[in-house]
Amino acid sequence: GGVQIPGSVQIPTSLPSKDQLLAQAKQMLDDLTSLKGSGKLAAEQTKQVDDLLPRANSLTSELSKPQVETSKLAQLSRDLSDLQKQVTSLKSLVK
């Protein structure tokens, strides 16, 4: 017997979809990779990029799974926005 999901289960609309999150995570990976390759970062920032890359990678692989629980999605979404802030501040230093 498979798991039956009742039709009444509402996924909160405030949550971005898994696809949106995945797109965001991939974009962040691109940003981090190009930051790392830019050669414009101070040693401290390079270290930060090195810390963020594995986190962005694991978020991307989590979000690439065909099924992600809603509770897990909420957590991933929070992690993603936290990472996004750091990536944005790094990017602003490199302009």
RONUMI-39526 format. One record per atom (N, C-alpha, C, O): x, y, z; atom name; residue number from 0. Coordinates in nm, 2 decimals, m for minus. Layout:
BEGIN
+--------+--------+--------+----+-----+
|      x |      y |      z | at |   i |
+--------+--------+--------+----+-----+
|      X |      Y |      Z | CA | NUM |
...
+--------+--------+--------+----+-----+
! end
This chain:
BEGIN
+--------+--------+--------+----+-----+
|      x |      y |      z | at |   i |
+--------+--------+--------+----+-----+
|   0.08 |  m0.12 |   0.00 |  N |   0 |
|   0.00 |   0.00 |   0.00 | CA |   0 |
|   0.09 |   0.12 |   0.00 |  C |   0 |
|   0.17 |   0.14 |   0.09 |  O |   0 |
|   0.06 |   0.21 |  m0.10 |  N |   1 |
|   0.13 |   0.34 |  m0.10 | CA |   1 |
|   0.08 |   0.43 |   0.00 |  C |   1 |
|  m0.03 |   0.41 |   0.05 |  O |   1 |
|   0.15 |   0.54 |   0.02 |  N |   2 |
|   0.10 |   0.64 |   0.12 | CA |   2 |
|   0.00 |   0.72 |   0.05 |  C |   2 |
|   0.02 |   0.78 |  m0.06 |  O |   2 |
|  m0.12 |   0.73 |   0.11 |  N |   3 |
|  m0.23 |   0.81 |   0.05 | CA |   3 |
|  m0.22 |   0.96 |   0.10 |  C |   3 |
|  m0.21 |   0.98 |   0.22 |  O |   3 |
|  m0.21 |   1.05 |   0.01 |  N |   4 |
|  m0.21 |   1.19 |   0.06 | CA |   4 |
|  m0.35 |   1.24 |   0.03 |  C |   4 |
|  m0.40 |   1.26 |  m0.08 |  O |   4 |
|  m0.43 |   1.27 |   0.14 |  N |   5 |
|  m0.56 |   1.33 |   0.13 | CA |   5 |
|  m0.56 |   1.46 |   0.05 |  C |   5 |
|  m0.47 |   1.54 |   0.06 |  O |   5 |
|  m0.66 |   1.47 |  m0.03 |  N |   6 |
|  m0.67 |   1.59 |  m0.12 | CA |   6 |
|  m0.68 |   1.72 |  m0.04 |  C |   6 |
|  m0.66 |   1.83 |  m0.09 |  O |   6 |
|  m0.72 |   1.71 |   0.09 |  N |   7 |
|  m0.74 |   1.83 |   0.17 | CA |   7 |
|  m0.61 |   1.89 |   0.22 |  C |   7 |
|  m0.61 |   2.00 |   0.28 |  O |   7 |
|  m0.50 |   1.82 |   0.20 |  N |   8 |
|  m0.37 |   1.87 |   0.25 | CA |   8 |
|  m0.33 |   1.99 |   0.17 |  C |   8 |
|  m0.31 |   1.98 |   0.05 |  O |   8 |
|  m0.32 |   2.11 |   0.24 |  N |   9 |
|  m0.29 |   2.23 |   0.17 | CA |   9 |
|  m0.14 |   2.26 |   0.20 |  C |   9 |
|  m0.10 |   2.27 |   0.32 |  O |   9 |
|  m0.06 |   2.28 |   0.10 |  N |  10 |
|   0.07 |   2.33 |   0.12 | CA |  10 |
|   0.07 |   2.48 |   0.13 |  C |  10 |
|   0.01 |   2.55 |   0.04 |  O |  10 |
|   0.12 |   2.53 |   0.24 |  N |  11 |
|   0.11 |   2.68 |   0.25 | CA |  11 |
|   0.17 |   2.75 |   0.13 |  C |  11 |
|   0.28 |   2.72 |   0.09 |  O |  11 |
|   0.10 |   2.85 |   0.08 |  N |  12 |
|   0.14 |   2.91 |  m0.04 | CA |  12 |
|   0.25 |   3.01 |  m0.02 |  C |  12 |
|   0.32 |   3.05 |  m0.11 |  O |  12 |
|   0.28 |   3.04 |   0.11 |  N |  13 |
|   0.39 |   3.13 |   0.14 | CA |  13 |
|   0.52 |   3.06 |   0.11 |  C |  13 |
|   0.63 |   3.13 |   0.09 |  O |  13 |
|   0.53 |   2.93 |   0.10 |  N |  14 |
|   0.65 |   2.86 |   0.07 | CA |  14 |
|   0.68 |   2.87 |  m0.08 |  C |  14 |
|   0.59 |   2.84 |  m0.16 |  O |  14 |
|   0.80 |   2.91 |  m0.11 |  N |  15 |
|   0.84 |   2.90 |  m0.25 | CA |  15 |
|   0.84 |   2.75 |  m0.30 |  C |  15 |
|   0.85 |   2.66 |  m0.21 |  O |  15 |
|   0.81 |   2.73 |  m0.42 |  N |  16 |
|   0.81 |   2.59 |  m0.47 | CA |  16 |
|   0.96 |   2.53 |  m0.47 |  C |  16 |
|   1.05 |   2.61 |  m0.47 |  O |  16 |
|   0.97 |   2.40 |  m0.47 |  N |  17 |
|   1.09 |   2.33 |  m0.47 | CA |  17 |
|   1.17 |   2.38 |  m0.60 |  C |  17 |
|   1.30 |   2.40 |  m0.59 |  O |  17 |
|   1.10 |   2.39 |  m0.71 |  N |  18 |
|   1.17 |   2.43 |  m0.83 | CA |  18 |
|   1.23 |   2.57 |  m0.82 |  C |  18 |
|   1.34 |   2.60 |  m0.87 |  O |  18 |
|   1.15 |   2.66 |  m0.76 |  N |  19 |
|   1.21 |   2.80 |  m0.74 | CA |  19 |
|   1.33 |   2.80 |  m0.65 |  C |  19 |
|   1.43 |   2.87 |  m0.68 |  O |  19 |
|   1.32 |   2.72 |  m0.54 |  N |  20 |
|   1.43 |   2.71 |  m0.45 | CA |  20 |
|   1.56 |   2.65 |  m0.52 |  C |  20 |
|   1.67 |   2.69 |  m0.50 |  O |  20 |
|   1.53 |   2.55 |  m0.60 |  N |  21 |
|   1.64 |   2.48 |  m0.67 | CA |  21 |
|   1.71 |   2.58 |  m0.77 |  C |  21 |
|   1.83 |   2.58 |  m0.78 |  O |  21 |
|   1.63 |   2.66 |  m0.84 |  N |  22 |
|   1.68 |   2.76 |  m0.93 | CA |  22 |
|   1.77 |   2.86 |  m0.86 |  C |  22 |
|   1.87 |   2.90 |  m0.90 |  O |  22 |
|   1.72 |   2.90 |  m0.74 |  N |  23 |
|   1.79 |   2.99 |  m0.66 | CA |  23 |
|   1.92 |   2.93 |  m0.61 |  C |  23 |
|   2.03 |   3.00 |  m0.61 |  O |  23 |
|   1.92 |   2.81 |  m0.56 |  N |  24 |
|   2.04 |   2.74 |  m0.52 | CA |  24 |
|   2.14 |   2.73 |  m0.63 |  C |  24 |
|   2.26 |   2.75 |  m0.60 |  O |  24 |
|   2.09 |   2.69 |  m0.75 |  N |  25 |
|   2.19 |   2.68 |  m0.86 | CA |  25 |
|   2.25 |   2.81 |  m0.90 |  C |  25 |
|   2.37 |   2.82 |  m0.93 |  O |  25 |
|   2.17 |   2.92 |  m0.89 |  N |  26 |
|   2.22 |   3.05 |  m0.92 | CA |  26 |
|   2.32 |   3.09 |  m0.82 |  C |  26 |
|   2.43 |   3.15 |  m0.85 |  O |  26 |
|   2.30 |   3.06 |  m0.69 |  N |  27 |
|   2.40 |   3.09 |  m0.59 | CA |  27 |
|   2.53 |   3.01 |  m0.61 |  C |  27 |
|   2.64 |   3.07 |  m0.59 |  O |  27 |
|   2.52 |   2.89 |  m0.65 |  N |  28 |
|   2.64 |   2.81 |  m0.68 | CA |  28 |
|   2.72 |   2.88 |  m0.79 |  C |  28 |
|   2.84 |   2.88 |  m0.78 |  O |  28 |
|   2.64 |   2.92 |  m0.89 |  N |  29 |
|   2.71 |   2.99 |  m1.00 | CA |  29 |
|   2.78 |   3.12 |  m0.95 |  C |  29 |
|   2.90 |   3.14 |  m0.98 |  O |  29 |
|   2.71 |   3.19 |  m0.87 |  N |  30 |
|   2.77 |   3.32 |  m0.81 | CA |  30 |
|   2.89 |   3.29 |  m0.73 |  C |  30 |
|   2.99 |   3.35 |  m0.75 |  O |  30 |
|   2.88 |   3.19 |  m0.64 |  N |  31 |
|   2.99 |   3.15 |  m0.56 | CA |  31 |
|   3.11 |   3.11 |  m0.64 |  C |  31 |
|   3.23 |   3.14 |  m0.61 |  O |  31 |
|   3.08 |   3.03 |  m0.74 |  N |  32 |
|   3.19 |   2.97 |  m0.83 | CA |  32 |
|   3.26 |   3.09 |  m0.90 |  C |  32 |
|   3.38 |   3.09 |  m0.91 |  O |  32 |
|   3.18 |   3.18 |  m0.95 |  N |  33 |
|   3.25 |   3.29 |  m1.02 | CA |  33 |
|   3.32 |   3.39 |  m0.93 |  C |  33 |
|   3.42 |   3.45 |  m0.96 |  O |  33 |
|   3.26 |   3.40 |  m0.81 |  N |  34 |
|   3.33 |   3.48 |  m0.70 | CA |  34 |
|   3.47 |   3.42 |  m0.67 |  C |  34 |
|   3.57 |   3.49 |  m0.66 |  O |  34 |
|   3.47 |   3.29 |  m0.66 |  N |  35 |
|   3.59 |   3.22 |  m0.62 | CA |  35 |
|   3.69 |   3.23 |  m0.73 |  C |  35 |
|   3.81 |   3.25 |  m0.71 |  O |  35 |
|   3.64 |   3.23 |  m0.86 |  N |  36 |
|   3.73 |   3.24 |  m0.97 | CA |  36 |
|   3.77 |   3.38 |  m1.01 |  C |  36 |
|   3.86 |   3.41 |  m1.09 |  O |  36 |
|   3.71 |   3.48 |  m0.95 |  N |  37 |
|   3.73 |   3.62 |  m0.99 | CA |  37 |
|   3.86 |   3.67 |  m0.95 |  C |  37 |
|   3.92 |   3.76 |  m1.01 |  O |  37 |
|   3.92 |   3.62 |  m0.84 |  N |  38 |
|   4.05 |   3.66 |  m0.80 | CA |  38 |
|   4.05 |   3.80 |  m0.73 |  C |  38 |
|   4.15 |   3.86 |  m0.70 |  O |  38 |
|   3.93 |   3.85 |  m0.71 |  N |  39 |
|   3.91 |   3.98 |  m0.65 | CA |  39 |
|   3.89 |   3.98 |  m0.50 |  C |  39 |
|   3.87 |   4.08 |  m0.43 |  O |  39 |
|   3.87 |   3.86 |  m0.44 |  N |  40 |
|   3.84 |   3.85 |  m0.30 | CA |  40 |
|   3.96 |   3.85 |  m0.21 |  C |  40 |
|   4.07 |   3.80 |  m0.24 |  O |  40 |
|   3.94 |   3.91 |  m0.10 |  N |  41 |
|   4.05 |   3.91 |   0.01 | CA |  41 |
|   4.05 |   3.77 |   0.06 |  C |  41 |
|   3.95 |   3.69 |   0.05 |  O |  41 |
|   4.16 |   3.73 |   0.13 |  N |  42 |
|   4.17 |   3.60 |   0.19 | CA |  42 |
|   4.05 |   3.56 |   0.27 |  C |  42 |
|   4.00 |   3.44 |   0.27 |  O |  42 |
|   4.01 |   3.65 |   0.35 |  N |  43 |
|   3.90 |   3.63 |   0.45 | CA |  43 |
|   3.77 |   3.59 |   0.37 |  C |  43 |
|   3.69 |   3.50 |   0.40 |  O |  43 |
|   3.74 |   3.67 |   0.26 |  N |  44 |
|   3.62 |   3.65 |   0.18 | CA |  44 |
|   3.63 |   3.52 |   0.10 |  C |  44 |
|   3.54 |   3.44 |   0.08 |  O |  44 |
|   3.75 |   3.48 |   0.05 |  N |  45 |
|   3.78 |   3.36 |  m0.01 | CA |  45 |
|   3.74 |   3.24 |   0.08 |  C |  45 |
|   3.68 |   3.14 |   0.04 |  O |  45 |
|   3.78 |   3.25 |   0.20 |  N |  46 |
|   3.75 |   3.15 |   0.30 | CA |  46 |
|   3.60 |   3.14 |   0.32 |  C |  46 |
|   3.55 |   3.03 |   0.34 |  O |  46 |
|   3.53 |   3.26 |   0.32 |  N |  47 |
|   3.39 |   3.26 |   0.33 | CA |  47 |
|   3.32 |   3.18 |   0.22 |  C |  47 |
|   3.23 |   3.10 |   0.24 |  O |  47 |
|   3.37 |   3.21 |   0.10 |  N |  48 |
|   3.32 |   3.14 |  m0.02 | CA |  48 |
|   3.34 |   2.99 |  m0.01 |  C |  48 |
|   3.25 |   2.91 |  m0.04 |  O |  48 |
|   3.46 |   2.95 |   0.04 |  N |  49 |
|   3.49 |   2.81 |   0.06 | CA |  49 |
|   3.39 |   2.75 |   0.16 |  C |  49 |
|   3.36 |   2.63 |   0.15 |  O |  49 |
|   3.35 |   2.83 |   0.26 |  N |  50 |
|   3.25 |   2.77 |   0.36 | CA |  50 |
|   3.11 |   2.76 |   0.29 |  C |  50 |
|   3.04 |   2.67 |   0.32 |  O |  50 |
|   3.08 |   2.86 |   0.21 |  N |  51 |
|   2.94 |   2.86 |   0.15 | CA |  51 |
|   2.92 |   2.76 |   0.04 |  C |  51 |
|   2.81 |   2.71 |   0.03 |  O |  51 |
|   3.03 |   2.74 |  m0.03 |  N |  52 |
|   3.01 |   2.64 |  m0.15 | CA |  52 |
|   2.96 |   2.51 |  m0.11 |  C |  52 |
|   2.86 |   2.46 |  m0.17 |  O |  52 |
|   3.01 |   2.44 |  m0.01 |  N |  53 |
|   2.96 |   2.31 |   0.02 | CA |  53 |
|   2.81 |   2.32 |   0.07 |  C |  53 |
|   2.73 |   2.23 |   0.05 |  O |  53 |
|   2.78 |   2.43 |   0.14 |  N |  54 |
|   2.64 |   2.45 |   0.19 | CA |  54 |
|   2.55 |   2.46 |   0.07 |  C |  54 |
|   2.44 |   2.41 |   0.07 |  O |  54 |
|   2.59 |   2.55 |  m0.03 |  N |  55 |
|   2.51 |   2.57 |  m0.15 | CA |  55 |
|   2.50 |   2.44 |  m0.22 |  C |  55 |
|   2.39 |   2.40 |  m0.28 |  O |  55 |
|   2.60 |   2.36 |  m0.23 |  N |  56 |
|   2.60 |   2.23 |  m0.30 | CA |  56 |
|   2.51 |   2.13 |  m0.23 |  C |  56 |
|   2.43 |   2.07 |  m0.30 |  O |  56 |
|   2.51 |   2.13 |  m0.10 |  N |  57 |
|   2.42 |   2.03 |  m0.03 | CA |  57 |
|   2.27 |   2.07 |  m0.05 |  C |  57 |
|   2.18 |   1.99 |  m0.06 |  O |  57 |
|   2.25 |   2.21 |  m0.04 |  N |  58 |
|   2.11 |   2.26 |  m0.07 | CA |  58 |
|   2.06 |   2.22 |  m0.20 |  C |  58 |
|   1.95 |   2.17 |  m0.22 |  O |  58 |
|   2.15 |   2.23 |  m0.30 |  N |  59 |
|   2.12 |   2.20 |  m0.44 | CA |  59 |
|   2.08 |   2.05 |  m0.45 |  C |  59 |
|   1.99 |   2.02 |  m0.52 |  O |  59 |
|   2.17 |   1.97 |  m0.39 |  N |  60 |
|   2.14 |   1.83 |  m0.41 | CA |  60 |
|   2.01 |   1.78 |  m0.33 |  C |  60 |
|   1.94 |   1.69 |  m0.38 |  O |  60 |
|   1.99 |   1.85 |  m0.21 |  N |  61 |
|   1.86 |   1.82 |  m0.14 | CA |  61 |
|   1.74 |   1.85 |  m0.23 |  C |  61 |
|   1.65 |   1.78 |  m0.24 |  O |  61 |
|   1.75 |   1.97 |  m0.29 |  N |  62 |
|   1.64 |   2.02 |  m0.37 | CA |  62 |
|   1.62 |   1.95 |  m0.50 |  C |  62 |
|   1.52 |   1.96 |  m0.57 |  O |  62 |
|   1.73 |   1.88 |  m0.54 |  N |  63 |
|   1.72 |   1.80 |  m0.67 | CA |  63 |
|   1.65 |   1.67 |  m0.65 |  C |  63 |
|   1.61 |   1.61 |  m0.75 |  O |  63 |
|   1.63 |   1.63 |  m0.53 |  N |  64 |
|   1.56 |   1.50 |  m0.51 | CA |  64 |
|   1.41 |   1.52 |  m0.55 |  C |  64 |
|   1.35 |   1.63 |  m0.55 |  O |  64 |
|   1.36 |   1.41 |  m0.61 |  N |  65 |
|   1.22 |   1.42 |  m0.66 | CA |  65 |
|   1.11 |   1.45 |  m0.56 |  C |  65 |
|   1.02 |   1.52 |  m0.59 |  O |  65 |
|   1.14 |   1.41 |  m0.43 |  N |  66 |
|   1.04 |   1.44 |  m0.33 | CA |  66 |
|   1.11 |   1.50 |  m0.21 |  C |  66 |
|   1.21 |   1.45 |  m0.16 |  O |  66 |
|   1.06 |   1.62 |  m0.17 |  N |  67 |
|   1.11 |   1.68 |  m0.05 | CA |  67 |
|   0.99 |   1.72 |   0.04 |  C |  67 |
|   0.90 |   1.78 |   0.00 |  O |  67 |
|   1.00 |   1.67 |   0.16 |  N |  68 |
|   0.89 |   1.70 |   0.26 | CA |  68 |
|   0.87 |   1.85 |   0.28 |  C |  68 |
|   0.97 |   1.92 |   0.27 |  O |  68 |
|   0.75 |   1.89 |   0.30 |  N |  69 |
|   0.72 |   2.03 |   0.32 | CA |  69 |
|   0.80 |   2.09 |   0.44 |  C |  69 |
|   0.85 |   2.20 |   0.43 |  O |  69 |
|   0.81 |   2.01 |   0.55 |  N |  70 |
|   0.88 |   2.06 |   0.66 | CA |  70 |
|   1.03 |   2.08 |   0.63 |  C |  70 |
|   1.09 |   2.18 |   0.67 |  O |  70 |
|   1.08 |   1.99 |   0.55 |  N |  71 |
|   1.22 |   2.00 |   0.51 | CA |  71 |
|   1.24 |   2.12 |   0.41 |  C |  71 |
|   1.34 |   2.19 |   0.42 |  O |  71 |
|   1.14 |   2.14 |   0.33 |  N |  72 |
|   1.14 |   2.25 |   0.23 | CA |  72 |
|   1.15 |   2.38 |   0.30 |  C |  72 |
|   1.22 |   2.47 |   0.26 |  O |  72 |
|   1.07 |   2.39 |   0.41 |  N |  73 |
|   1.07 |   2.52 |   0.49 | CA |  73 |
|   1.21 |   2.54 |   0.55 |  C |  73 |
|   1.26 |   2.66 |   0.54 |  O |  73 |
|   1.28 |   2.44 |   0.60 |  N |  74 |
|   1.41 |   2.45 |   0.65 | CA |  74 |
|   1.51 |   2.49 |   0.54 |  C |  74 |
|   1.60 |   2.57 |   0.56 |  O |  74 |
|   1.50 |   2.42 |   0.43 |  N |  75 |
|   1.59 |   2.45 |   0.32 | CA |  75 |
|   1.57 |   2.59 |   0.27 |  C |  75 |
|   1.67 |   2.66 |   0.23 |  O |  75 |
|   1.45 |   2.64 |   0.27 |  N |  76 |
|   1.42 |   2.77 |   0.23 | CA |  76 |
|   1.49 |   2.88 |   0.32 |  C |  76 |
|   1.54 |   2.98 |   0.27 |  O |  76 |
|   1.48 |   2.85 |   0.45 |  N |  77 |
|   1.55 |   2.94 |   0.55 | CA |  77 |
|   1.70 |   2.94 |   0.53 |  C |  77 |
|   1.76 |   3.04 |   0.53 |  O |  77 |
|   1.76 |   2.82 |   0.51 |  N |  78 |
|   1.90 |   2.80 |   0.48 | CA |  78 |
|   1.94 |   2.88 |   0.36 |  C |  78 |
|   2.04 |   2.95 |   0.36 |  O |  78 |
|   1.86 |   2.87 |   0.26 |  N |  79 |
|   1.88 |   2.93 |   0.13 | CA |  79 |
|   1.88 |   3.09 |   0.14 |  C |  79 |
|   1.97 |   3.15 |   0.09 |  O |  79 |
|   1.79 |   3.14 |   0.22 |  N |  80 |
|   1.78 |   3.29 |   0.23 | CA |  80 |
|   1.90 |   3.34 |   0.31 |  C |  80 |
|   1.95 |   3.45 |   0.29 |  O |  80 |
|   1.94 |   3.26 |   0.41 |  N |  81 |
|   2.06 |   3.29 |   0.49 | CA |  81 |
|   2.18 |   3.30 |   0.40 |  C |  81 |
|   2.26 |   3.39 |   0.41 |  O |  81 |
|   2.20 |   3.19 |   0.32 |  N |  82 |
|   2.31 |   3.19 |   0.23 | CA |  82 |
|   2.30 |   3.30 |   0.13 |  C |  82 |
|   2.40 |   3.37 |   0.10 |  O |  82 |
|   2.18 |   3.33 |   0.08 |  N |  83 |
|   2.16 |   3.44 |  m0.02 | CA |  83 |
|   2.21 |   3.57 |   0.03 |  C |  83 |
|   2.28 |   3.65 |  m0.04 |  O |  83 |
|   2.19 |   3.60 |   0.16 |  N |  84 |
|   2.23 |   3.73 |   0.22 | CA |  84 |
|   2.38 |   3.73 |   0.21 |  C |  84 |
|   2.44 |   3.84 |   0.18 |  O |  84 |
|   2.45 |   3.62 |   0.25 |  N |  85 |
|   2.60 |   3.62 |   0.25 | CA |  85 |
|   2.65 |   3.64 |   0.11 |  C |  85 |
|   2.75 |   3.71 |   0.09 |  O |  85 |
|   2.59 |   3.57 |   0.02 |  N |  86 |
|   2.64 |   3.57 |  m0.12 | CA |  86 |
|   2.62 |   3.71 |  m0.18 |  C |  86 |
|   2.71 |   3.77 |  m0.25 |  O |  86 |
|   2.51 |   3.78 |  m0.15 |  N |  87 |
|   2.48 |   3.91 |  m0.19 | CA |  87 |
|   2.58 |   4.01 |  m0.14 |  C |  87 |
|   2.63 |   4.10 |  m0.21 |  O |  87 |
|   2.61 |   4.00 |  m0.01 |  N |  88 |
|   2.71 |   4.09 |   0.05 | CA |  88 |
|   2.85 |   4.07 |  m0.01 |  C |  88 |
|   2.93 |   4.16 |  m0.03 |  O |  88 |
|   2.88 |   3.94 |  m0.04 |  N |  89 |
|   3.01 |   3.91 |  m0.11 | CA |  89 |
|   3.01 |   3.97 |  m0.25 |  C |  89 |
|   3.11 |   4.03 |  m0.29 |  O |  89 |
|   2.90 |   3.96 |  m0.32 |  N |  90 |
|   2.90 |   4.01 |  m0.45 | CA |  90 |
|   2.91 |   4.16 |  m0.46 |  C |  90 |
|   2.97 |   4.22 |  m0.55 |  O |  90 |
|   2.86 |   4.23 |  m0.35 |  N |  91 |
|   2.87 |   4.37 |  m0.35 | CA |  91 |
|   3.01 |   4.42 |  m0.33 |  C |  91 |
|   3.04 |   4.54 |  m0.36 |  O |  91 |
|   3.09 |   4.33 |  m0.27 |  N |  92 |
|   3.23 |   4.37 |  m0.25 | CA |  92 |
|   3.32 |   4.36 |  m0.38 |  C |  92 |
|   3.42 |   4.42 |  m0.39 |  O |  92 |
|   3.27 |   4.29 |  m0.48 |  N |  93 |
|   3.35 |   4.25 |  m0.59 | CA |  93 |
|   3.32 |   4.34 |  m0.71 |  C |  93 |
|   3.39 |   4.34 |  m0.81 |  O |  93 |
|   3.21 |   4.43 |  m0.70 |  N |  94 |
|   3.17 |   4.51 |  m0.82 | CA |  94 |
|   3.29 |   4.58 |  m0.88 |  C |  94 |
|   3.27 |   4.66 |  m0.98 |  O |  94 |
+--------+--------+--------+----+-----+
! end
